[in-house]
Amino acid sequence: MNFLKKIFGSTDQVQQQNEPQTDSSVNQDNELDRSTPDEIQAESADTDEADINEEEVQEAEHERKYNFETLRDDGLRAMQIGHINYAAKCLSAALEYQEDFETSLNLSECYIRLHQGDRAIPILRQLQQHNPENPQLFTDAAVAAEQMQDWALMEENAQRALDIAPEDDNALFLLARCKFSQQEYAEAEQHLNTLLNRNGDYNSVRLLHARTCYEQKKYDETEADLNFMIQHDMASEGAYFLLGMLKETQGDTAAATHAYQTMIDIDPFNREAPLKLARIALNNDNPQQALTYLDEAIQMQEDFVPAYKLRADVKRALGDESGAEADEKTAMELVPEEIKGEENLEAKINDFYKSINPYGF
């Protein structure tokens, strides 16, 4: 077999390859090669434009990613140093560039730390849809619902977290708080007993257990909880506040006075203890001692509206009418703008200060 036949397979094919092209075939080739300069330039321009568009897309993607990461990282740093408002702004802006689970979760945490549960809930609901087996999303939602005082929503989320993780102490504690807030004290106590059986050193659990017993008039159990906390150096201002209330209920004003004074020793800026001490002094026909407590409280905090109001009553009892009127005027000037001008202003003021009582009484 000769070389050409070996390559092309047959001499007939070779002959066909060597046959001269007809005029029609030549013309076809010429037609294919006969591109105008404009057409060639257009093809080149299309190629250049495609390259430019791809570069723009890549540049835009790089800028989007850079903006997201910069805002996200700024938000995380702000969270770490306690600048929560700024952190929320950064994280919210970051999510405009890119959806991200951790960033959304951190944003919801910011809103919760700002006591804006109504803003955290929509974020957490969306995350729950994509992560239905993550108990943290439901415990966080329960906390947000608690801030909204939406007890049904709080219970729903706390229970869902327990369904996912039955040993989740945080979820069970949230459920107990929910029951307590709805005055379902027996159920709250049952959940709290479960937690204390798991770990008797849960400070916040034992305090809520004491409060639950107090509300049910189980005063021996209340005192046992509070004594346990004091003996184990676990007692907070809230524990001493409850102890003072318990002792007042039992008629032991000396012990109550000691408990409230301990609160001031722990925190000289405490706003509940001076009012309690002044009222005990008044009830014991000692207005001068009450005046001393209130003078000291106002000296520490010049915007202490309830102290001015109570001091006005004390001064009036002591015959100082002009001093009483001055305190009443100062108290009115310090009343928050949002409740000024409303009907039943006295009740509104009392409700306002009850709502910010950190001990919930």
C-alpha atoms as a printed R data frame, in Angstrom:
    type eleno elety resid chain resno       x      y       z
1   ATOM     1    CA   MET     A     1   0.000  0.000   0.000
2   ATOM     2    CA   ASN     A     2   1.498  3.312  -0.957
3   ATOM     3    CA   PHE     A     3   1.817  6.206   1.630
4   ATOM     4    CA   LEU     A     4  -1.164  8.236   0.434
5   ATOM     5    CA   LYS     A     5  -3.423  5.196   0.398
6   ATOM     6    CA   LYS     A     6  -2.272  4.321   3.894
7   ATOM     7    CA   ILE     A     7  -3.247  7.822   5.146
8   ATOM     8    CA   PHE     A     8  -6.491  8.447   3.269
9   ATOM     9    CA   GLY     A     9  -7.684  4.880   2.911
10  ATOM    10    CA   SER     A    10  -7.986  4.589  -0.922
11  ATOM    11    CA   THR     A    11  -6.479  5.957  -4.110
12  ATOM    12    CA   ASP     A    12  -9.944  7.100  -5.188
13  ATOM    13    CA   GLN     A    13 -10.034  9.463  -2.247
14  ATOM    14    CA   VAL     A    14  -6.574 10.725  -3.103
15  ATOM    15    CA   GLN     A    15  -7.563 11.377  -6.675
16  ATOM    16    CA   GLN     A    16 -10.599 13.254  -5.462
17  ATOM    17    CA   GLN     A    17  -8.403 15.314  -3.212
18  ATOM    18    CA   ASN     A    18  -6.117 16.192  -6.156
19  ATOM    19    CA   GLU     A    19  -8.872 17.025  -8.603
20  ATOM    20    CA   PRO     A    20  -9.000 20.709  -9.471
21  ATOM    21    CA   GLN     A    21 -11.819 22.683  -7.904
22  ATOM    22    CA   THR     A    22 -14.690 23.640 -10.097
23  ATOM    23    CA   ASP     A    23 -15.625 27.241 -10.687
24  ATOM    24    CA   SER     A    24 -18.655 26.882  -8.418
25  ATOM    25    CA   SER     A    25 -16.633 25.596  -5.512
26  ATOM    26    CA   VAL     A    26 -14.056 28.334  -5.971
27  ATOM    27    CA   ASN     A    27 -16.800 30.899  -6.061
28  ATOM    28    CA   GLN     A    28 -18.271 29.474  -2.841
29  ATOM    29    CA   ASP     A    29 -14.928 29.761  -1.090
30  ATOM    30    CA   ASN     A    30 -14.474 33.267  -2.369
31  ATOM    31    CA   GLU     A    31 -17.941 34.191  -1.080
32  ATOM    32    CA   LEU     A    32 -17.069 32.867   2.369
33  ATOM    33    CA   ASP     A    33 -13.817 34.805   2.464
34  ATOM    34    CA   ARG     A    34 -15.306 37.988   1.070
35  ATOM    35    CA   SER     A    35 -16.047 39.744   4.476
36  ATOM    36    CA   THR     A    36 -16.162 43.506   4.404
37  ATOM    37    CA   PRO     A    37 -13.928 45.573   6.712
38  ATOM    38    CA   ASP     A    38 -17.064 46.862   8.497
39  ATOM    39    CA   GLU     A    39 -18.239 43.339   9.213
40  ATOM    40    CA   ILE     A    40 -14.837 42.361  10.529
41  ATOM    41    CA   GLN     A    41 -14.748 45.491  12.728
42  ATOM    42    CA   ALA     A    42 -18.254 44.745  14.064
43  ATOM    43    CA   GLU     A    43 -17.250 41.214  15.001
44  ATOM    44    CA   SER     A    44 -14.198 42.556  16.781
45  ATOM    45    CA   ALA     A    45 -16.294 45.167  18.568
46  ATOM    46    CA   ASP     A    46 -18.748 42.491  19.761
47  ATOM    47    CA   THR     A    47 -15.858 40.510  21.190
48  ATOM    48    CA   ASP     A    48 -14.423 43.582  22.926
49  ATOM    49    CA   GLU     A    49 -17.846 44.491  24.335
50  ATOM    50    CA   ALA     A    50 -18.327 40.965  25.712
51  ATOM    51    CA   ASP     A    51 -14.922 41.193  27.400
52  ATOM    52    CA   ILE     A    52 -15.801 44.591  28.880
53  ATOM    53    CA   ASN     A    53 -19.173 43.355  30.152
54  ATOM    54    CA   GLU     A    54 -17.521 40.374  31.802
55  ATOM    55    CA   GLU     A    55 -14.989 42.667  33.464
56  ATOM    56    CA   GLU     A    56 -17.790 44.933  34.706
57  ATOM    57    CA   VAL     A    57 -19.671 41.959  36.120
58  ATOM    58    CA   GLN     A    58 -16.555 40.729  37.884
59  ATOM    59    CA   GLU     A    59 -15.824 44.216  39.220
60  ATOM    60    CA   ALA     A    60 -19.416 44.640  40.445
61  ATOM    61    CA   GLU     A    61 -19.312 41.229  42.138
62  ATOM    62    CA   HIS     A    62 -16.006 42.105  43.808
63  ATOM    63    CA   GLU     A    63 -17.434 45.427  45.022
64  ATOM    64    CA   ARG     A    64 -20.601 43.748  46.338
65  ATOM    65    CA   LYS     A    65 -18.599 41.164  48.256
66  ATOM    66    CA   TYR     A    66 -16.237 43.838  49.599
67  ATOM    67    CA   ASN     A    67 -19.110 46.018  50.803
68  ATOM    68    CA   PHE     A    68 -20.840 43.067  52.461
69  ATOM    69    CA   GLU     A    69 -17.740 41.890  54.297
70  ATOM    70    CA   THR     A    70 -16.743 45.410  55.369
71  ATOM    71    CA   LEU     A    71 -20.181 46.221  56.803
72  ATOM    72    CA   ARG     A    72 -20.490 42.779  58.395
73  ATOM    73    CA   ASP     A    73 -17.094 43.019  60.089
74  ATOM    74    CA   ASP     A    74 -17.746 46.587  61.267
75  ATOM    75    CA   GLY     A    75 -21.029 45.401  62.754
76  ATOM    76    CA   LEU     A    76 -19.379 42.510  64.590
77  ATOM    77    CA   ARG     A    77 -16.705 44.795  66.033
78  ATOM    78    CA   ALA     A    78 -19.384 47.235  67.162
79  ATOM    79    CA   MET     A    79 -21.265 44.399  68.878
80  ATOM    80    CA   GLN     A    80 -18.127 43.334  70.716
81  ATOM    81    CA   ILE     A    81 -17.583 46.795  72.219
82  ATOM    82    CA   GLY     A    82 -21.249 47.359  73.030
83  ATOM    83    CA   HIS     A    83 -22.187 49.857  70.300
84  ATOM    84    CA   ILE     A    84 -25.354 47.945  69.504
85  ATOM    85    CA   ASN     A    85 -27.263 50.648  67.614
86  ATOM    86    CA   TYR     A    86 -24.354 51.152  65.227
87  ATOM    87    CA   ALA     A    87 -23.877 47.386  64.916
88  ATOM    88    CA   ALA     A    88 -27.506 46.956  63.883
89  ATOM    89    CA   LYS     A    89 -27.140 49.614  61.179
90  ATOM    90    CA   CYS     A    90 -24.007 47.968  59.782
91  ATOM    91    CA   LEU     A    91 -25.425 44.443  59.774
92  ATOM    92    CA   SER     A    92 -28.702 45.589  58.229
93  ATOM    93    CA   ALA     A    93 -26.797 47.375  55.463
94  ATOM    94    CA   ALA     A    94 -24.589 44.302  54.912
95  ATOM    95    CA   LEU     A    95 -27.645 42.124  54.330
96  ATOM    96    CA   GLU     A    96 -28.714 44.435  51.504
97  ATOM    97    CA   TYR     A    97 -25.675 43.175  49.610
98  ATOM    98    CA   GLN     A    98 -25.933 39.506  50.498
99  ATOM    99    CA   GLU     A    99 -28.165 37.142  52.438
100 ATOM   100    CA   ASP     A   100 -26.211 35.391  55.173
101 ATOM   101    CA   PHE     A   101 -27.352 33.226  58.085
102 ATOM   102    CA   GLU     A   102 -24.819 34.360  60.689
103 ATOM   103    CA   THR     A   103 -25.244 38.032  59.810
104 ATOM   104    CA   SER     A   104 -29.023 37.756  60.081
105 ATOM   105    CA   LEU     A   105 -28.692 35.961  63.412
106 ATOM   106    CA   ASN     A   106 -26.367 38.662  64.725
107 ATOM   107    CA   LEU     A   107 -28.774 41.370  63.582
108 ATOM   108    CA   SER     A   108 -31.625 39.700  65.440
109 ATOM   109    CA   GLU     A   109 -29.400 39.555  68.534
110 ATOM   110    CA   CYS     A   110 -28.768 43.301  68.229
111 ATOM   111    CA   TYR     A   111 -32.493 44.011  68.142
112 ATOM   112    CA   ILE     A   112 -33.039 41.795  71.184
113 ATOM   113    CA   ARG     A   113 -30.261 43.563  73.075
114 ATOM   114    CA   LEU     A   114 -31.939 46.844  72.161
115 ATOM   115    CA   HIS     A   115 -35.246 45.442  73.488
116 ATOM   116    CA   GLN     A   116 -36.741 45.680  70.002
117 ATOM   117    CA   GLY     A   117 -38.209 42.221  69.898
118 ATOM   118    CA   ASP     A   118 -40.739 43.243  67.250
119 ATOM   119    CA   ARG     A   119 -37.855 43.818  64.830
120 ATOM   120    CA   ALA     A   120 -36.079 40.584  65.732
121 ATOM   121    CA   ILE     A   121 -39.102 38.323  65.246
122 ATOM   122    CA   PRO     A   122 -39.443 38.648  61.419
123 ATOM   123    CA   ILE     A   123 -35.749 37.858  60.976
124 ATOM   124    CA   LEU     A   124 -35.920 34.838  63.258
125 ATOM   125    CA   ARG     A   125 -39.068 33.534  61.560
126 ATOM   126    CA   GLN     A   126 -37.317 33.594  58.206
127 ATOM   127    CA   LEU     A   127 -34.290 31.797  59.643
128 ATOM   128    CA   GLN     A   128 -36.551 29.211  61.289
129 ATOM   129    CA   GLN     A   129 -38.078 28.356  57.916
130 ATOM   130    CA   HIS     A   130 -34.664 27.433  56.525
131 ATOM   131    CA   ASN     A   131 -33.288 25.925  59.759
132 ATOM   132    CA   PRO     A   132 -36.268 24.262  61.482
133 ATOM   133    CA   GLU     A   133 -34.095 22.055  63.711
134 ATOM   134    CA   ASN     A   134 -31.977 24.831  65.245
135 ATOM   135    CA   PRO     A   135 -33.248 25.346  68.832
136 ATOM   136    CA   GLN     A   136 -31.419 28.659  69.294
137 ATOM   137    CA   LEU     A   137 -33.628 30.309  66.689
138 ATOM   138    CA   PHE     A   138 -36.664 29.411  68.767
139 ATOM   139    CA   THR     A   139 -35.223 30.386  72.160
140 ATOM   140    CA   ASP     A   140 -34.134 33.729  70.695
141 ATOM   141    CA   ALA     A   141 -37.634 34.204  69.301
142 ATOM   142    CA   ALA     A   142 -39.078 33.412  72.742
143 ATOM   143    CA   VAL     A   143 -36.936 36.156  74.281
144 ATOM   144    CA   ALA     A   144 -38.042 38.603  71.578
145 ATOM   145    CA   ALA     A   145 -41.677 37.661  72.166
146 ATOM   146    CA   GLU     A   146 -41.193 38.219  75.899
147 ATOM   147    CA   GLN     A   147 -40.056 41.763  75.161
148 ATOM   148    CA   MET     A   148 -43.265 42.227  73.182
149 ATOM   149    CA   GLN     A   149 -45.279 40.655  76.028
150 ATOM   150    CA   ASP     A   150 -46.717 38.294  73.440
151 ATOM   151    CA   TRP     A   151 -47.075 35.333  75.758
152 ATOM   152    CA   ALA     A   152 -48.660 33.019  73.197
153 ATOM   153    CA   LEU     A   153 -45.769 33.575  70.787
154 ATOM   154    CA   MET     A   154 -43.249 33.192  73.602
155 ATOM   155    CA   GLU     A   155 -44.753 29.888  74.714
156 ATOM   156    CA   GLU     A   156 -44.957 28.597  71.134
157 ATOM   157    CA   ASN     A   157 -41.263 29.227  70.503
158 ATOM   158    CA   ALA     A   158 -40.041 27.995  73.884
159 ATOM   159    CA   GLN     A   159 -42.045 24.789  73.475
160 ATOM   160    CA   ARG     A   160 -40.732 24.299  69.942
161 ATOM   161    CA   ALA     A   161 -37.168 24.605  71.221
162 ATOM   162    CA   LEU     A   162 -37.931 21.971  73.854
163 ATOM   163    CA   ASP     A   163 -39.387 19.676  71.225
164 ATOM   164    CA   ILE     A   164 -36.103 19.906  69.321
165 ATOM   165    CA   ALA     A   165 -33.838 19.720  72.383
166 ATOM   166    CA   PRO     A   166 -35.691 18.320  75.442
167 ATOM   167    CA   GLU     A   167 -32.683 18.920  77.727
168 ATOM   168    CA   ASP     A   168 -32.343 22.593  76.763
169 ATOM   169    CA   ASP     A   169 -32.378 24.357  80.145
170 ATOM   170    CA   ASN     A   170 -32.650 27.786  78.558
171 ATOM   171    CA   ALA     A   171 -35.814 26.802  76.693
172 ATOM   172    CA   LEU     A   172 -37.380 25.354  79.835
173 ATOM   173    CA   PHE     A   173 -36.500 28.493  81.813
174 ATOM   174    CA   LEU     A   174 -38.128 30.633  79.131
175 ATOM   175    CA   LEU     A   175 -41.244 28.497  79.332
176 ATOM   176    CA   ALA     A   176 -41.277 28.939  83.117
177 ATOM   177    CA   ARG     A   177 -40.945 32.715  82.715
178 ATOM   178    CA   CYS     A   178 -43.793 32.670  80.240
179 ATOM   179    CA   LYS     A   179 -46.018 30.794  82.682
180 ATOM   180    CA   PHE     A   180 -45.027 33.150  85.509
181 ATOM   181    CA   SER     A   181 -45.873 36.209  83.398
182 ATOM   182    CA   GLN     A   182 -49.311 34.739  82.744
183 ATOM   183    CA   GLN     A   183 -49.725 34.127  86.500
184 ATOM   184    CA   GLU     A   184 -49.762 30.369  85.926
185 ATOM   185    CA   TYR     A   185 -47.606 29.951  89.006
186 ATOM   186    CA   ALA     A   186 -48.096 26.237  89.622
187 ATOM   187    CA   GLU     A   187 -46.870 25.317  86.128
188 ATOM   188    CA   ALA     A   188 -44.011 27.797  86.405
189 ATOM   189    CA   GLU     A   189 -42.952 26.267  89.712
190 ATOM   190    CA   GLN     A   190 -43.015 22.775  88.220
191 ATOM   191    CA   HIS     A   191 -40.645 23.774  85.404
192 ATOM   192    CA   LEU     A   192 -38.378 25.597  87.852
193 ATOM   193    CA   ASN     A   193 -38.224 22.571  90.143
194 ATOM   194    CA   THR     A   194 -37.052 20.497  87.184
195 ATOM   195    CA   LEU     A   195 -34.273 22.982  86.500
196 ATOM   196    CA   LEU     A   196 -33.173 23.190  90.141
197 ATOM   197    CA   ASN     A   197 -33.045 19.387  90.315
198 ATOM   198    CA   ARG     A   198 -30.644 19.492  87.385
199 ATOM   199    CA   ASN     A   199 -28.529 22.260  88.902
200 ATOM   200    CA   GLY     A   200 -29.267 23.891  92.250
201 ATOM   201    CA   ASP     A   201 -26.837 26.740  91.598
202 ATOM   202    CA   TYR     A   202 -28.901 28.389  88.858
203 ATOM   203    CA   ASN     A   203 -29.081 31.879  90.339
204 ATOM   204    CA   SER     A   204 -31.800 33.324  88.114
205 ATOM   205    CA   VAL     A   205 -33.807 30.087  88.284
206 ATOM   206    CA   ARG     A   206 -33.784 30.035  92.084
207 ATOM   207    CA   LEU     A   207 -34.760 33.703  92.283
208 ATOM   208    CA   LEU     A   208 -37.724 33.150  89.964
209 ATOM   209    CA   HIS     A   209 -38.623 30.066  91.989
210 ATOM   210    CA   ALA     A   210 -38.622 32.240  95.127
211 ATOM   211    CA   ARG     A   211 -40.834 34.812  93.427
212 ATOM   212    CA   THR     A   212 -43.202 32.097  92.208
213 ATOM   213    CA   CYS     A   213 -43.523 30.744  95.741
214 ATOM   214    CA   TYR     A   214 -44.033 34.281  97.073
215 ATOM   215    CA   GLU     A   215 -46.896 34.880  94.646
216 ATOM   216    CA   GLN     A   216 -48.494 31.650  95.866
217 ATOM   217    CA   LYS     A   217 -48.003 32.766  99.490
218 ATOM   218    CA   LYS     A   218 -45.587 29.905 100.083
219 ATOM   219    CA   TYR     A   219 -43.473 32.108 102.310
220 ATOM   220    CA   ASP     A   220 -41.395 29.338 103.902
221 ATOM   221    CA   GLU     A   221 -40.277 28.121 100.494
222 ATOM   222    CA   THR     A   222 -39.569 31.704  99.443
223 ATOM   223    CA   GLU     A   223 -37.383 32.308 102.467
224 ATOM   224    CA   ALA     A   224 -35.584 28.995 101.996
225 ATOM   225    CA   ASP     A   225 -34.643 29.988  98.444
226 ATOM   226    CA   LEU     A   226 -33.452 33.448  99.519
227 ATOM   227    CA   ASN     A   227 -31.436 32.101 102.454
228 ATOM   228    CA   PHE     A   228 -29.795 29.572 100.127
229 ATOM   229    CA   MET     A   229 -28.777 32.390  97.789
230 ATOM   230    CA   ILE     A   230 -27.405 34.540 100.613
231 ATOM   231    CA   GLN     A   231 -25.476 31.635 102.180
232 ATOM   232    CA   HIS     A   232 -23.937 30.705  98.829
233 ATOM   233    CA   ASP     A   233 -23.089 34.320  97.946
234 ATOM   234    CA   MET     A   234 -25.579 34.230  95.072
235 ATOM   235    CA   ALA     A   235 -27.926 36.977  96.282
236 ATOM   236    CA   SER     A   236 -28.426 39.876  93.887
237 ATOM   237    CA   GLU     A   237 -30.260 43.162  94.430
238 ATOM   238    CA   GLY     A   238 -33.384 41.398  93.204
239 ATOM   239    CA   ALA     A   239 -33.025 38.746  95.903
240 ATOM   240    CA   TYR     A   240 -32.710 41.372  98.648
241 ATOM   241    CA   PHE     A   241 -35.656 43.271  97.184
242 ATOM   242    CA   LEU     A   242 -37.810 40.138  97.397
243 ATOM   243    CA   LEU     A   243 -36.490 39.460 100.907
244 ATOM   244    CA   GLY     A   244 -37.506 42.960 101.953
245 ATOM   245    CA   MET     A   245 -40.993 42.467 100.544
246 ATOM   246    CA   LEU     A   246 -41.277 39.102 102.274
247 ATOM   247    CA   LYS     A   247 -40.250 40.579 105.611
248 ATOM   248    CA   GLU     A   248 -42.698 43.436 105.192
249 ATOM   249    CA   THR     A   249 -45.448 40.900 104.522
250 ATOM   250    CA   GLN     A   250 -44.456 39.080 107.691
251 ATOM   251    CA   GLY     A   251 -44.449 42.350 109.672
252 ATOM   252    CA   ASP     A   252 -40.699 42.309 110.342
253 ATOM   253    CA   THR     A   253 -39.874 45.900 109.354
254 ATOM   254    CA   ALA     A   254 -36.406 45.763 110.908
255 ATOM   255    CA   ALA     A   255 -35.410 42.843 108.661
256 ATOM   256    CA   ALA     A   256 -37.069 44.529 105.676
257 ATOM   257    CA   THR     A   257 -35.135 47.738 106.349
258 ATOM   258    CA   HIS     A   258 -31.893 45.754 106.531
259 ATOM   259    CA   ALA     A   259 -32.648 44.044 103.198
260 ATOM   260    CA   TYR     A   260 -33.391 47.335 101.431
261 ATOM   261    CA   GLN     A   261 -30.324 48.977 102.926
262 ATOM   262    CA   THR     A   262 -28.230 46.094 101.615
263 ATOM   263    CA   MET     A   263 -29.539 46.893  98.143
264 ATOM   264    CA   ILE     A   264 -28.200 50.439  98.477
265 ATOM   265    CA   ASP     A   265 -24.872 49.104  99.756
266 ATOM   266    CA   ILE     A   266 -24.638 46.965  96.617
267 ATOM   267    CA   ASP     A   267 -25.712 49.792  94.326
268 ATOM   268    CA   PRO     A   268 -25.870 53.368  95.682
269 ATOM   269    CA   PHE     A   269 -27.879 54.361  92.593
270 ATOM   270    CA   ASN     A   270 -30.629 51.840  93.250
271 ATOM   271    CA   ARG     A   271 -34.039 53.497  92.791
272 ATOM   272    CA   GLU     A   272 -36.344 51.022  94.499
273 ATOM   273    CA   ALA     A   273 -34.752 50.660  97.923
274 ATOM   274    CA   PRO     A   274 -34.911 54.359  98.986
275 ATOM   275    CA   LEU     A   275 -38.629 54.481  98.208
276 ATOM   276    CA   LYS     A   276 -39.232 51.326 100.229
277 ATOM   277    CA   LEU     A   277 -37.159 52.621 103.153
278 ATOM   278    CA   ALA     A   278 -38.962 55.961 103.130
279 ATOM   279    CA   ARG     A   279 -42.380 54.315 103.145
280 ATOM   280    CA   ILE     A   280 -41.402 52.037 106.040
281 ATOM   281    CA   ALA     A   281 -40.237 55.100 107.973
282 ATOM   282    CA   LEU     A   282 -43.495 56.904 107.214
283 ATOM   283    CA   ASN     A   283 -45.552 53.924 108.309
284 ATOM   284    CA   ASN     A   284 -43.583 53.926 111.559
285 ATOM   285    CA   ASP     A   285 -44.392 57.627 112.107
286 ATOM   286    CA   ASN     A   286 -40.846 58.719 111.395
287 ATOM   287    CA   PRO     A   287 -41.174 61.267 108.564
288 ATOM   288    CA   GLN     A   288 -37.807 62.834 109.367
289 ATOM   289    CA   GLN     A   289 -36.044 59.519 108.686
290 ATOM   290    CA   ALA     A   290 -38.075 59.172 105.489
291 ATOM   291    CA   LEU     A   291 -36.926 62.637 104.447
292 ATOM   292    CA   THR     A   292 -33.302 61.628 105.020
293 ATOM   293    CA   TYR     A   293 -33.629 58.583 102.776
294 ATOM   294    CA   LEU     A   294 -35.219 60.647  99.990
295 ATOM   295    CA   ASP     A   295 -32.740 63.521 100.280
296 ATOM   296    CA   GLU     A   296 -29.871 61.068  99.848
297 ATOM   297    CA   ALA     A   297 -31.576 59.402  96.877
298 ATOM   298    CA   ILE     A   298 -32.235 62.707  95.095
299 ATOM   299    CA   GLN     A   299 -28.695 63.883  95.799
300 ATOM   300    CA   MET     A   300 -27.441 60.765  93.994
301 ATOM   301    CA   GLN     A   301 -29.939 61.068  91.109
302 ATOM   302    CA   GLU     A   302 -31.442 64.470  90.421
303 ATOM   303    CA   ASP     A   303 -33.958 63.109  87.881
304 ATOM   304    CA   PHE     A   304 -35.550 60.681  90.359
305 ATOM   305    CA   VAL     A   305 -39.215 61.625  89.808
306 ATOM   306    CA   PRO     A   306 -40.865 59.165  92.257
307 ATOM   307    CA   ALA     A   307 -38.500 60.355  95.004
308 ATOM   308    CA   TYR     A   308 -39.546 63.980  94.432
309 ATOM   309    CA   LYS     A   309 -43.197 62.975  94.537
310 ATOM   310    CA   LEU     A   310 -42.816 61.005  97.767
311 ATOM   311    CA   ARG     A   311 -40.651 63.728  99.335
312 ATOM   312    CA   ALA     A   312 -43.420 66.231  98.612
313 ATOM   313    CA   ASP     A   313 -45.764 64.086 100.714
314 ATOM   314    CA   VAL     A   314 -43.169 63.845 103.484
315 ATOM   315    CA   LYS     A   315 -42.550 67.594 103.526
316 ATOM   316    CA   ARG     A   316 -46.275 68.247 103.638
317 ATOM   317    CA   ALA     A   317 -46.532 65.889 106.615
318 ATOM   318    CA   LEU     A   318 -43.763 67.907 108.274
319 ATOM   319    CA   GLY     A   319 -45.612 71.173 107.592
320 ATOM   320    CA   ASP     A   320 -43.330 72.357 104.775
321 ATOM   321    CA   GLU     A   321 -45.977 73.291 102.207
322 ATOM   322    CA   SER     A   322 -43.728 75.441 100.039
323 ATOM   323    CA   GLY     A   323 -41.120 72.672  99.922
324 ATOM   324    CA   ALA     A   324 -43.812 70.174  98.992
325 ATOM   325    CA   GLU     A   325 -45.040 72.375  96.147
326 ATOM   326    CA   ALA     A   326 -41.468 72.839  94.876
327 ATOM   327    CA   ASP     A   327 -40.910 69.084  94.779
328 ATOM   328    CA   GLU     A   328 -44.214 68.523  93.001
329 ATOM   329    CA   LYS     A   329 -43.269 71.138  90.419
330 ATOM   330    CA   THR     A   330 -39.862 69.522  89.853
331 ATOM   331    CA   ALA     A   331 -41.438 66.086  89.519
332 ATOM   332    CA   MET     A   332 -43.892 67.375  86.912
333 ATOM   333    CA   GLU     A   333 -41.080 68.995  84.925
334 ATOM   334    CA   LEU     A   334 -39.230 65.671  84.880
335 ATOM   335    CA   VAL     A   335 -42.217 63.602  83.764
336 ATOM   336    CA   PRO     A   336 -41.467 61.925  80.395
337 ATOM   337    CA   GLU     A   337 -42.872 63.888  77.471
338 ATOM   338    CA   GLU     A   338 -44.758 60.883  76.111
339 ATOM   339    CA   ILE     A   339 -47.177 60.843  79.045
340 ATOM   340    CA   LYS     A   340 -47.555 64.562  79.673
341 ATOM   341    CA   GLY     A   341 -51.012 65.948  78.994
342 ATOM   342    CA   GLU     A   342 -52.744 62.573  79.275
343 ATOM   343    CA   GLU     A   343 -55.760 61.970  81.453
344 ATOM   344    CA   ASN     A   344 -55.181 60.253  84.805
345 ATOM   345    CA   LEU     A   345 -51.604 61.507  84.793
346 ATOM   346    CA   GLU     A   346 -50.965 60.239  88.315
347 ATOM   347    CA   ALA     A   347 -51.880 56.702  87.311
348 ATOM   348    CA   LYS     A   348 -49.854 57.018  84.103
349 ATOM   349    CA   ILE     A   349 -46.778 58.093  86.048
350 ATOM   350    CA   ASN     A   350 -47.160 55.212  88.490
351 ATOM   351    CA   ASP     A   351 -47.620 52.735  85.632
352 ATOM   352    CA   PHE     A   352 -44.576 54.143  83.859
353 ATOM   353    CA   TYR     A   353 -42.280 53.677  86.831
354 ATOM   354    CA   LYS     A   354 -43.725 50.270  87.616
355 ATOM   355    CA   SER     A   355 -42.961 49.215  84.046
356 ATOM   356    CA   ILE     A   356 -39.285 50.092  84.429
357 ATOM   357    CA   ASN     A   357 -38.932 48.448  87.844
358 ATOM   358    CA   PRO     A   358 -36.095 45.977  87.130
359 ATOM   359    CA   TYR     A   359 -37.462 43.501  89.659
360 ATOM   360    CA   GLY     A   360 -40.841 43.190  88.017
361 ATOM   361    CA   PHE     A   361 -42.928 43.964  91.121
